[in-house]
Amino acid sequence: METAKILASAMPETDTFRTGKTGLRGMTAGPEIWIVGAGRFGMRALCKLRNRIGARYLAIDQNPLTCEDAHAMTGAIICRDGVDYLSERLNRMGGPRWIIPAVPVHLAYEWLCRRLRGVKLIRPVPVPADVEGCFPNPMRGRNGELYLSNADFMCPANCSEPDRVCSYTGKARPCILFQELRKFQHDQFRSVVIRSRQLAPGVGGYTPRDLYSALDATLSADGPVLMTTACKCHGVMHAFTVESNG
């Protein structure tokens, strides 16, 4: 029954959002790209994408001042916490084509924790120390998460993520990070990986299907989980246990 509560997707409810043409309207058209975070990185993503992909956009941010600024650029902005909005509105039956994380948190991990609230008990634990030696340039976060990168330098904001070489050094990458993570096996943890795909130079995102595949893998795990979102060069990993709620 617990798993069924999560796997059953509710139909989306009507929302309201600002639009530059008509004030407040019901969200019936269904924006194709959700940009979660409308600050500097979110607006940079919008500027790069809207000239490359003919699609409808929705930006989501909880800061009222940021929302006002973003409204002038996007024409569609919801002023709410991005994780809350994603956990309440995203469902298996419908949603955007792409989700672009532009917030200073591991969005996929936070969505999963919020989505499982009341159904499973998620207990964060530090990423095991023995994982650090398996990937390039690991950096430990303040809550035990692990940041991974092929680069030991600041990457350019307009990196085109070429297939074979680093766009900055012109040399081959140490590894294709998301591929190495997918092959990774740990004695105690199940590895769940979401690939961030490049949609424009310096802009990555994933699909709702990617998130729900990670959710399904977490629900079917026999033990604790390592959840990572990664592109070819960079990634962030959280570790947690999954227990029955009550």
Backbone bond lengths (Angstrom), bond angles and torsions (degrees), N, CA, C in turn:
res aa  C-N    CA-C-N  psi(-1)  N-CA   C-N-CA  omega(-1)  CA-C   N-CA-C  phi
1 M - - - 1.453 - - 1.519 111.71 -
2 E 1.342 117.11 -37.54 1.451 119.65 -179.64 1.525 110.93 -60.90
3 T 1.343 115.65 -48.62 1.457 119.26 -179.85 1.513 111.32 -64.02
4 A 1.310 116.89 -37.74 1.463 120.56 -179.53 1.522 111.13 -61.83
5 K 1.333 117.32 -34.26 1.459 120.33 179.97 1.512 111.29 -63.97
6 I 1.333 116.44 -32.49 1.450 120.21 179.39 1.519 111.84 -82.95
7 L 1.322 116.84 -41.80 1.462 120.52 -174.50 1.512 112.19 -70.92
8 A 1.319 117.59 -26.73 1.458 120.13 177.46 1.515 108.93 -75.92
9 S 1.314 117.78 120.77 1.462 121.76 -176.53 1.517 109.93 -99.86
10 A 1.300 115.32 130.21 1.461 120.15 176.51 1.519 109.28 -77.35
11 M 1.323 115.65 151.09 1.448 119.27 174.94 1.518 108.73 -69.45
12 P 1.336 118.38 145.67 1.452 120.61 -177.60 1.516 111.60 -64.82
13 E 1.333 115.05 142.96 1.450 120.55 176.50 1.518 109.34 -91.42
14 T 1.327 115.85 164.92 1.450 119.80 177.00 1.514 109.61 -73.86
15 D 1.313 116.59 137.46 1.448 122.02 176.77 1.517 107.99 -120.43
16 T 1.303 115.27 170.59 1.456 119.58 173.66 1.505 108.78 -120.50
17 F 1.314 114.89 146.68 1.447 118.73 177.56 1.510 108.82 -150.21
18 R 1.309 116.27 157.58 1.450 121.42 178.66 1.520 109.77 -78.01
19 T 1.287 115.48 140.08 1.454 118.97 173.17 1.514 108.80 -134.74
20 G 1.305 116.26 139.35 1.456 120.54 -173.45 1.512 113.48 -64.53
21 K 1.342 118.66 -15.55 1.464 120.51 -175.33 1.514 113.03 -99.92
22 T 1.311 118.31 -36.41 1.464 118.07 -167.02 1.517 114.27 -133.64
23 G 1.338 118.88 20.18 1.455 118.98 178.51 1.512 111.49 73.89
24 L 1.350 117.31 -130.36 1.457 120.51 -178.43 1.526 109.70 -95.18
25 R 1.306 114.89 130.45 1.457 121.19 179.43 1.510 110.18 -135.62
26 G 1.339 118.07 154.13 1.454 120.56 171.60 1.511 110.43 -68.95
27 M 1.311 116.51 144.49 1.455 120.71 -176.42 1.521 108.91 -84.39
28 T 1.317 115.70 77.24 1.456 120.20 -175.92 1.523 112.60 -98.28
29 A 1.336 117.16 -27.99 1.457 119.56 -176.92 1.519 111.72 -72.28
30 G 1.317 116.88 -29.55 1.451 120.10 178.63 1.513 112.84 78.02
31 P 1.335 117.74 87.91 1.470 119.38 176.07 1.520 111.11 -55.13
32 E 1.315 115.67 141.52 1.464 120.57 -175.47 1.524 113.03 -87.64
33 I 1.324 117.38 -19.39 1.458 121.53 179.04 1.518 109.02 -130.95
34 W 1.327 115.85 122.66 1.462 121.31 174.81 1.520 107.69 -101.84
35 I 1.318 116.12 122.98 1.455 122.03 175.28 1.521 106.58 -103.66
36 V 1.319 116.18 108.79 1.470 120.99 -175.69 1.525 107.64 -92.05
37 G 1.323 114.42 101.84 1.460 122.16 -173.17 1.510 108.94 114.18
38 A 1.342 116.27 117.36 1.466 120.33 -175.56 1.519 111.75 -114.55
39 G 1.329 116.65 26.16 1.453 120.81 175.41 1.519 111.58 -83.40
40 R 1.313 116.02 -150.60 1.464 120.48 -174.68 1.519 112.03 -59.77
41 F 1.332 117.83 -44.90 1.467 120.27 -176.98 1.528 111.29 -72.79
42 G 1.321 116.96 -38.02 1.452 119.63 178.41 1.515 112.53 -64.74
43 M 1.337 116.40 -42.99 1.466 119.31 -180.00 1.522 111.40 -71.74
44 R 1.329 116.64 -31.56 1.458 118.82 174.15 1.527 110.00 -63.07
45 A 1.326 116.05 -41.91 1.463 120.05 178.03 1.520 110.79 -61.41
46 L 1.321 116.86 -44.04 1.460 120.43 179.95 1.527 110.83 -60.98
47 C 1.325 116.96 -47.09 1.462 120.33 -178.22 1.521 111.43 -59.88
48 K 1.326 116.88 -39.12 1.457 119.75 -179.18 1.522 112.42 -73.96
49 L 1.323 115.87 -35.07 1.456 119.21 -173.19 1.518 113.54 -81.50
50 R 1.311 117.42 -37.13 1.463 116.86 -170.65 1.524 113.29 -69.15
51 N 1.321 117.48 -16.45 1.457 120.57 174.81 1.528 112.56 -90.80
52 R 1.347 116.57 -5.25 1.462 120.37 -176.86 1.524 112.74 -113.69
53 I 1.312 116.49 -30.91 1.460 120.77 -175.77 1.518 108.72 -126.44
54 G 1.312 117.61 124.48 1.452 120.91 176.25 1.523 109.77 -80.47
55 A 1.313 117.37 94.20 1.459 120.62 -174.50 1.518 109.81 -149.81
56 R 1.324 115.56 162.22 1.464 121.49 175.30 1.521 108.72 -88.61
57 Y 1.328 116.65 140.90 1.444 122.42 -175.45 1.514 111.07 -118.48
58 L 1.311 114.30 148.29 1.456 121.61 170.75 1.521 107.60 -134.87
59 A 1.325 117.29 125.11 1.455 122.35 175.39 1.527 108.44 -102.41
60 I 1.334 116.01 145.47 1.460 122.12 -177.25 1.517 107.94 -132.20
61 D 1.325 116.88 125.23 1.456 120.84 179.44 1.524 108.62 -156.22
62 Q 1.336 116.88 146.31 1.449 120.70 -176.52 1.523 113.83 -91.84
63 N 1.321 117.49 -9.45 1.460 121.15 -178.40 1.522 110.31 -87.14
64 P 1.344 118.93 116.78 1.465 120.33 -177.51 1.524 113.61 -58.84
65 L 1.325 117.39 -37.78 1.464 119.39 179.59 1.521 110.97 -67.69
66 T 1.322 116.26 -40.64 1.458 120.31 176.83 1.527 110.32 -63.78
67 C 1.322 116.21 -38.62 1.466 120.07 179.56 1.525 111.53 -62.64
68 E 1.327 116.95 -40.53 1.458 119.95 178.92 1.522 111.24 -62.93
69 D 1.328 115.70 -42.85 1.464 118.92 178.86 1.521 111.32 -66.41
70 A 1.330 115.48 -42.24 1.459 119.58 -177.74 1.518 112.06 -68.59
71 H 1.327 116.30 -31.54 1.462 120.34 -178.89 1.520 111.39 -58.20
72 A 1.319 116.09 -38.06 1.456 119.73 -179.41 1.521 112.00 -66.03
73 M 1.330 117.56 -25.64 1.461 121.11 -178.17 1.517 112.88 -94.61
74 T 1.336 116.52 -40.80 1.463 119.07 -171.46 1.514 113.61 -91.61
75 G 1.347 116.37 -33.62 1.456 119.55 -171.77 1.508 112.70 77.73
76 A 1.335 118.87 -7.54 1.464 121.81 179.53 1.524 108.55 -148.35
77 I 1.335 115.97 113.63 1.450 120.45 -176.49 1.523 109.35 -144.09
78 I 1.305 116.99 135.30 1.461 122.44 172.58 1.519 107.38 -111.84
79 C 1.316 116.33 124.17 1.451 121.27 -177.45 1.531 108.60 -93.94
80 R 1.329 115.08 85.67 1.460 122.61 -179.72 1.518 109.19 -151.97
81 D 1.313 116.25 163.33 1.447 120.42 172.80 1.529 109.32 -60.31
82 G 1.332 116.20 128.55 1.459 120.07 -174.13 1.515 113.60 -65.87
83 V 1.334 117.29 -38.78 1.463 119.85 179.79 1.528 109.86 -66.81
84 D 1.326 116.63 -43.13 1.465 120.30 177.73 1.524 110.77 -58.84
85 Y 1.330 115.52 -48.19 1.469 119.14 -177.80 1.517 111.11 -61.47
86 L 1.312 116.22 -44.40 1.459 119.99 -178.53 1.525 111.32 -63.54
87 S 1.327 116.73 -42.21 1.464 119.87 -177.41 1.526 111.65 -70.05
88 E 1.322 117.55 -29.26 1.459 120.52 -178.67 1.518 112.98 -86.64
89 R 1.316 118.14 -34.58 1.462 121.23 -170.63 1.524 115.12 -101.82
90 L 1.303 116.44 -26.24 1.462 118.16 -179.51 1.520 109.65 -75.77
91 N 1.324 116.88 136.37 1.457 121.00 179.26 1.527 109.23 -151.11
92 R 1.312 115.75 167.96 1.465 120.82 -176.17 1.531 113.02 -71.44
93 M 1.300 116.96 -21.33 1.457 120.22 -174.13 1.523 113.39 -83.94
94 G 1.305 116.94 -19.19 1.451 118.96 -177.80 1.513 110.58 -173.56
95 G 1.311 115.87 168.66 1.450 120.45 -179.00 1.512 109.63 153.87
96 P 1.304 116.92 -168.96 1.463 120.22 -178.68 1.522 111.26 -75.24
97 R 1.309 115.04 164.09 1.466 119.39 171.95 1.518 110.44 -71.92
98 W 1.325 116.04 -37.98 1.461 121.18 -175.53 1.510 110.68 -136.64
99 I 1.323 115.58 147.10 1.459 123.49 171.96 1.526 106.92 -118.94
100 I 1.314 116.29 127.46 1.461 121.29 -179.92 1.524 108.41 -111.76
101 P 1.316 118.48 110.75 1.464 120.37 177.84 1.526 110.72 -77.49
102 A 1.318 116.71 123.52 1.468 121.56 179.49 1.529 109.18 -138.84
103 V 1.323 115.32 41.49 1.462 122.91 179.04 1.530 108.30 -123.87
104 P 1.332 117.69 156.12 1.472 120.47 -175.34 1.526 113.32 -82.99
105 V 1.317 116.95 40.22 1.463 122.58 175.45 1.528 107.33 -138.74
106 H 1.341 116.07 164.69 1.463 121.03 174.23 1.530 107.27 -78.63
107 L 1.324 116.38 91.54 1.463 121.93 -168.57 1.522 112.15 -58.51
108 A 1.317 117.86 -46.12 1.471 120.47 -177.54 1.521 110.76 -60.98
109 Y 1.315 116.89 -43.07 1.469 121.19 178.51 1.534 110.85 -64.78
110 E 1.325 117.26 -44.76 1.459 120.23 -179.95 1.530 110.95 -64.65
111 W 1.336 116.58 -38.03 1.469 120.29 177.00 1.524 110.14 -62.02
112 L 1.325 116.50 -45.86 1.459 120.19 -178.66 1.534 110.68 -61.27
113 C 1.320 116.89 -44.98 1.472 120.11 179.01 1.519 111.18 -60.66
114 R 1.323 116.07 -43.11 1.465 120.15 -179.79 1.524 110.97 -68.64
115 R 1.319 115.86 -37.67 1.472 120.58 -178.07 1.531 111.36 -66.98
116 L 1.325 116.54 -32.19 1.462 120.83 -177.87 1.527 112.96 -90.28
117 R 1.314 117.10 -3.99 1.459 120.18 -177.90 1.529 110.51 -58.78
118 G 1.310 116.10 131.48 1.453 121.32 -179.11 1.513 113.73 86.47
119 V 1.320 116.99 -10.83 1.464 121.50 -179.28 1.520 110.65 -113.51
120 K 1.317 115.78 -46.24 1.458 122.78 176.32 1.528 108.24 -128.35
121 L 1.316 114.83 155.88 1.450 120.20 176.20 1.527 108.13 -102.06
122 I 1.323 115.52 113.81 1.458 121.81 179.50 1.526 108.21 -96.88
123 R 1.313 115.69 121.76 1.466 120.38 178.50 1.534 108.58 -114.98
124 P 1.328 117.58 108.66 1.469 119.47 177.45 1.528 110.91 -63.96
125 V 1.314 115.72 140.50 1.462 122.34 174.39 1.529 107.25 -135.25
126 P 1.317 118.26 156.93 1.466 119.12 176.99 1.526 111.01 -63.04
127 V 1.319 116.18 144.55 1.460 119.91 171.75 1.533 107.81 -60.73
128 P 1.338 118.27 132.00 1.468 120.36 -177.33 1.531 112.08 -55.25
129 A 1.323 115.00 141.89 1.465 120.39 -177.17 1.520 112.03 -60.98
130 D 1.326 117.57 -31.05 1.465 118.88 -176.93 1.526 112.94 -71.68
131 V 1.334 117.25 -10.88 1.464 119.78 176.83 1.530 110.69 -74.48
132 E 1.308 116.89 -29.82 1.468 120.72 -173.70 1.525 112.34 -58.05
133 G 1.330 117.17 -36.87 1.451 119.96 -177.75 1.509 114.77 -77.50
134 C 1.330 117.00 -2.07 1.468 120.75 -175.70 1.526 113.12 -94.67
135 F 1.331 117.04 -10.78 1.458 120.27 -173.69 1.529 109.91 -137.94
136 P 1.330 116.96 158.20 1.466 119.88 -173.58 1.531 113.36 -74.44
137 N 1.317 115.07 143.29 1.465 124.45 171.27 1.528 113.61 46.12
138 P 1.323 118.50 53.89 1.463 119.74 179.92 1.526 111.22 -69.47
139 M 1.316 115.82 143.30 1.455 121.57 176.48 1.525 108.48 -136.12
140 R 1.310 115.95 125.10 1.455 121.77 -175.96 1.523 110.37 -80.97
141 G 1.354 116.99 131.57 1.453 121.64 176.04 1.512 111.41 -85.20
142 R 1.316 115.88 172.50 1.464 120.37 -173.71 1.523 112.92 -69.69
143 N 1.320 117.50 -21.15 1.461 120.62 179.77 1.521 113.15 -106.96
144 G 1.321 116.80 17.88 1.457 120.48 177.25 1.512 114.54 91.69
145 E 1.340 117.86 -2.30 1.457 120.37 176.63 1.534 109.16 -72.20
146 L 1.323 116.08 168.52 1.464 120.74 -176.54 1.522 109.15 -128.93
147 Y 1.327 115.21 129.22 1.453 121.95 175.14 1.527 108.40 -103.29
148 L 1.331 116.37 135.64 1.457 122.75 -174.53 1.520 109.29 -125.30
149 S 1.321 116.97 146.04 1.461 119.09 179.70 1.521 111.26 -159.46
150 N 1.310 115.91 139.60 1.448 120.70 170.20 1.524 111.82 -71.27
151 A 1.319 116.62 -19.65 1.459 121.60 -173.98 1.525 111.41 -99.72
152 D 1.326 115.46 139.60 1.458 120.53 169.45 1.529 109.86 -110.40
153 F 1.322 114.80 27.90 1.463 123.19 179.43 1.523 107.82 -142.40
154 M 1.324 116.85 170.53 1.455 121.25 178.11 1.524 109.81 -79.45
155 C 1.319 116.50 117.58 1.463 120.04 -178.42 1.528 110.73 -72.35
156 P 1.326 117.51 147.47 1.468 120.13 176.95 1.526 110.84 -66.87
157 A 1.322 115.62 145.46 1.466 120.56 -177.14 1.520 112.44 -66.67
158 N 1.322 117.53 -20.65 1.470 121.18 -177.45 1.520 112.26 -105.95
159 C 1.337 117.63 28.35 1.463 120.79 -179.78 1.525 110.32 -58.43
160 S 1.321 115.81 131.97 1.466 120.67 -178.37 1.526 112.42 -92.96
161 E 1.337 117.62 1.08 1.464 123.37 178.40 1.536 111.50 47.74
162 P 1.331 118.11 59.66 1.472 119.43 178.67 1.522 111.28 -62.46
163 D 1.313 115.90 160.61 1.458 120.98 -173.03 1.527 112.88 -66.37
164 R 1.329 118.38 -42.22 1.458 120.46 -165.62 1.527 114.76 -105.72
165 V 1.320 117.40 -29.87 1.464 119.10 -173.18 1.527 110.22 -132.71
166 C 1.314 115.01 163.67 1.458 121.45 173.01 1.523 108.77 -73.54
167 S 1.311 117.68 133.18 1.468 121.07 -178.18 1.524 111.91 -69.61
168 Y 1.336 117.51 -19.71 1.467 121.27 -177.54 1.527 111.69 -90.37
169 T 1.327 116.76 -46.27 1.471 120.21 -176.84 1.520 113.12 -91.85
170 G 1.327 116.98 -22.63 1.456 120.39 -174.68 1.512 113.15 77.03
171 K 1.335 116.77 4.91 1.461 121.59 -178.75 1.521 110.88 -104.61
172 A 1.313 115.27 163.45 1.464 119.65 178.17 1.527 109.71 -64.33
173 R 1.328 116.13 144.56 1.461 120.37 176.01 1.528 110.06 -68.62
174 P 1.343 116.43 151.34 1.467 118.69 172.74 1.521 112.17 -58.39
175 C 1.346 116.30 -34.49 1.465 120.49 177.17 1.520 108.25 -164.93
176 I 1.327 116.25 166.90 1.464 121.96 167.42 1.520 104.74 -92.10
177 L 1.312 117.18 104.20 1.455 120.92 -163.32 1.525 113.02 -61.50
178 F 1.325 117.90 -46.75 1.463 118.09 -176.48 1.528 111.28 -64.26
179 Q 1.345 116.49 -31.36 1.461 119.42 177.39 1.525 110.95 -68.81
180 E 1.321 117.28 -42.98 1.463 120.72 178.64 1.526 111.01 -63.32
181 L 1.310 116.39 -38.12 1.464 120.35 178.33 1.526 111.54 -65.80
182 R 1.321 116.77 -37.77 1.464 120.06 179.27 1.531 111.27 -67.92
183 K 1.299 117.22 -29.38 1.462 120.53 178.56 1.530 112.41 -83.72
184 F 1.306 116.58 -15.25 1.458 121.40 -172.60 1.526 111.62 -69.07
185 Q 1.301 115.93 135.85 1.457 122.27 175.77 1.516 109.35 -128.40
186 H 1.317 115.17 140.13 1.455 121.07 179.87 1.520 108.66 -124.90
187 D 1.303 116.02 146.92 1.465 119.99 -176.47 1.522 112.86 -63.14
188 Q 1.314 117.52 -30.76 1.458 120.67 -172.37 1.519 114.03 -115.99
189 F 1.327 117.68 -22.18 1.462 121.46 -173.85 1.524 110.86 -115.11
190 R 1.321 115.08 144.48 1.471 120.40 170.46 1.521 108.63 -90.29
191 S 1.317 116.23 130.50 1.464 121.24 -179.70 1.524 110.29 -91.27
192 V 1.321 116.08 124.91 1.467 123.51 177.47 1.528 106.93 -120.81
193 V 1.327 117.03 123.42 1.465 121.13 -172.21 1.522 110.45 -124.10
194 I 1.310 115.84 131.16 1.461 122.73 171.33 1.520 107.41 -108.99
195 R 1.310 116.27 123.86 1.459 119.41 177.83 1.521 110.24 -84.84
196 S 1.311 115.88 130.30 1.464 121.84 170.40 1.524 107.71 -90.37
197 R 1.330 115.78 119.08 1.469 120.99 -178.15 1.519 109.71 -98.76
198 Q 1.309 115.92 140.00 1.454 119.12 -178.85 1.523 110.43 -75.92
199 L 1.326 115.00 128.29 1.461 121.72 178.89 1.525 111.74 -105.93
200 A 1.314 116.38 -22.44 1.463 124.01 176.08 1.525 105.81 -161.11
201 P 1.331 118.69 163.04 1.466 118.85 179.49 1.527 112.64 -53.28
202 G 1.323 115.86 120.82 1.455 120.59 179.78 1.508 115.73 79.12
203 V 1.328 118.13 6.86 1.467 122.06 -176.87 1.523 109.15 -126.31
204 G 1.328 116.36 121.88 1.456 121.07 178.95 1.512 111.80 -122.30
205 G 1.313 116.18 158.32 1.462 120.44 178.74 1.517 110.66 -162.71
206 Y 1.324 114.69 176.44 1.461 121.05 178.38 1.518 109.05 -143.10
207 T 1.303 116.15 173.40 1.459 121.17 -175.12 1.524 110.35 -102.04
208 P 1.327 117.70 161.65 1.464 119.65 171.92 1.521 112.38 -56.24
209 R 1.321 117.50 -36.62 1.469 120.18 178.38 1.520 111.00 -59.90
210 D 1.334 116.91 -38.52 1.461 120.20 177.71 1.525 111.11 -59.59
211 L 1.326 116.53 -43.63 1.462 120.20 -179.63 1.524 111.19 -65.87
212 Y 1.319 116.98 -43.93 1.459 119.28 -178.59 1.533 111.76 -70.71
213 S 1.315 117.80 -29.49 1.462 119.47 174.09 1.523 110.22 -65.04
214 A 1.331 116.49 -39.43 1.467 120.42 176.46 1.523 110.82 -66.63
215 L 1.304 117.00 -38.34 1.466 121.00 177.33 1.525 110.28 -62.46
216 D 1.323 117.45 -46.40 1.464 121.15 179.74 1.520 111.17 -62.46
217 A 1.342 116.56 -41.49 1.461 119.96 179.52 1.526 110.74 -64.26
218 T 1.327 116.56 -37.01 1.462 120.23 178.39 1.520 111.08 -66.62
219 L 1.316 116.93 -43.07 1.464 120.65 -179.53 1.521 112.20 -66.01
220 S 1.321 117.21 -28.05 1.468 120.64 -178.58 1.527 112.79 -92.58
221 A 1.334 117.21 -2.00 1.461 120.47 -177.68 1.526 110.59 -69.01
222 D 1.311 116.03 141.20 1.464 121.46 178.78 1.522 112.77 -84.46
223 G 1.312 116.66 -14.84 1.463 120.45 -177.16 1.505 110.49 -149.12
224 P 1.323 117.49 -157.30 1.464 121.37 -179.03 1.527 111.81 -66.17
225 V 1.325 114.99 162.40 1.467 121.87 -169.92 1.525 110.32 -125.48
226 L 1.323 115.50 140.67 1.462 123.35 165.42 1.520 106.83 -105.75
227 M 1.321 117.32 114.47 1.460 121.01 -178.98 1.521 109.13 -110.19
228 T 1.337 114.92 124.49 1.457 120.63 -176.51 1.515 110.39 -129.15
229 T 1.317 115.82 138.09 1.458 122.12 165.65 1.520 106.88 -108.97
230 A 1.330 116.75 127.84 1.468 119.48 -174.14 1.520 111.28 -151.14
231 C 1.324 114.43 150.01 1.455 121.40 169.89 1.532 107.32 -107.12
232 K 1.315 117.95 -154.23 1.463 119.47 -180.00 1.525 112.17 -70.19
233 C 1.335 116.85 -26.60 1.462 119.66 -170.34 1.524 115.22 -120.04
234 H 1.325 119.01 -26.78 1.457 121.34 -171.44 1.528 110.53 -133.32
235 G 1.334 115.04 154.14 1.457 118.73 178.30 1.509 111.66 -160.62
236 V 1.337 115.54 161.71 1.459 122.43 173.49 1.522 107.65 -132.55
237 M 1.335 116.11 134.51 1.460 122.38 -173.69 1.525 110.24 -125.44
238 H 1.326 115.81 132.08 1.451 122.54 171.87 1.528 109.28 -118.17
239 A 1.317 115.75 150.20 1.459 121.76 176.90 1.521 108.80 -119.53
240 F 1.348 115.81 144.98 1.461 119.50 -179.76 1.517 109.71 -162.26
241 T 1.318 114.74 160.85 1.450 121.32 171.96 1.523 108.70 -104.67
242 V 1.325 116.10 155.31 1.467 122.54 179.33 1.519 107.85 -122.27
243 E 1.315 115.77 121.15 1.448 120.64 -177.64 1.528 110.13 -129.26
244 S 1.315 116.27 157.27 1.463 120.72 175.07 1.521 109.34 -64.47
245 N 1.298 116.19 142.02 1.462 121.27 -178.68 1.538 108.60 -88.51
246 G 1.313 115.54 96.30 1.470 119.84 -178.68 1.507 110.70 86.12
